[in-house]
Amino acid sequence: MSANSDQLASIRAAFPAEGLFAEKDFHLSPDPFPIDDAFAKELEQLGHRLFVFQRACNELYQRSVKGKQPAWIAEYLDAGKPADLVELSRQKQFRDDAPLVIRPDLILTETGYSIAEIDSVPGGIGLTGWLNQTYATLGSDVIGGADGMLEGFRNLLPEGGDIVISEEASTYRPEMNWVTAQLNQRAAVADPRPEADPNPAGVGDPGYSGRWRVVDAETYEPTAGRNVYRFFELFDLPNLPRISALMNAAKEGSVRVTPPFKPYLEEKMWFALFWMRPLREFWRRELG
């Protein structure tokens, strides 16, 4: 048996029994995708740069609403959105909130790369975490290390929380189940005392099984003090009959939701706005 065959056998053996994407199969490589040191360094810097860009997008919308930038910007971004969602997105307490996980869709070219969009409700968190863990265990040097993705996600909800997934996003449920299992296992090892669990009685959910859990958006009832990772797009709200409970809890401040209920940050037109000449000075001032 060749070294590549041994490597592939080890990768297949490490694959979660539930899979990572529902009803999806993968072509496996014995080695991770290779990139040179210069590109790796640029990717390491890209997250911060895109966060600064999203923060500027948020600022531009807010200024448009207040009349400090052209009104048509907010009008375009709010077009077709429910009035109550627009009102919620403009609440003062959410003013500076931005998505804490973003994924740029990169297209590699002969001269570098282009970004097709920035997804603020991205799939692939668990998949990337598993790939990094698996290839690192087999001796590969991967960006972020074996635990970078898991540790990054844990920092979003350090005391635990609910990953709320809708049926529309159910393809990604297996990978988030893997994430929660990994986080709960590590938390139990780090502090096995029963009182270390912030919800030991499983308040609000008889199926509660740890600090982090995956729950259905269609039936979700928020628990005060238990924060939420929103893993569904805002266009899916009409299919979530009980979503108003979570929206009200966020508005009242009893739970913190990320990504925030800001539909304008999930629009695809931001790169068009970025290249508009009338906004050039705003971008230059905000981005440097």
Salt bridges, closest charged atoms under 4 A:
GLU59 OE2 - ARG63 NE 2.87
GLU59 OE1 - ARG95 NH1 3.16
ASP78 OD2 - ARG90 NH2 2.72
ASP96 OD1 - ARG95 NH1 3.18
ASP105 OD1 - ARG103 NE 2.87
GLU117 OE1 - LYS268 NZ 2.46
ASP119 OD2 - ARG103 NH2 3.24
ASP147 OD1 - ARG186 NH2 3.06
GLU151 OE1 - ARG154 NH2 2.96
ASP162 OD1 - ARG213 NE 2.38
ASP162 OD1 - ARG226 NE 2.65
ASP191 OD2 - ARG193 NH2 2.78
GLU195 OE2 - ARG193 NH1 3.73
ASP205 OD2 - ARG213 NH1 3.00
ASP216 OD1 - ARG173 NH2 2.32
GLU221 OE2 - ARG242 NH2 2.46
GLU266 OE2 - ARG230 NH2 2.58
GLU267 OE2 - LYS81 NZ 2.57
GLU281 OE2 - ARG284 NE 3.62
GLU286 OE2 - ARG63 NH2 3.19
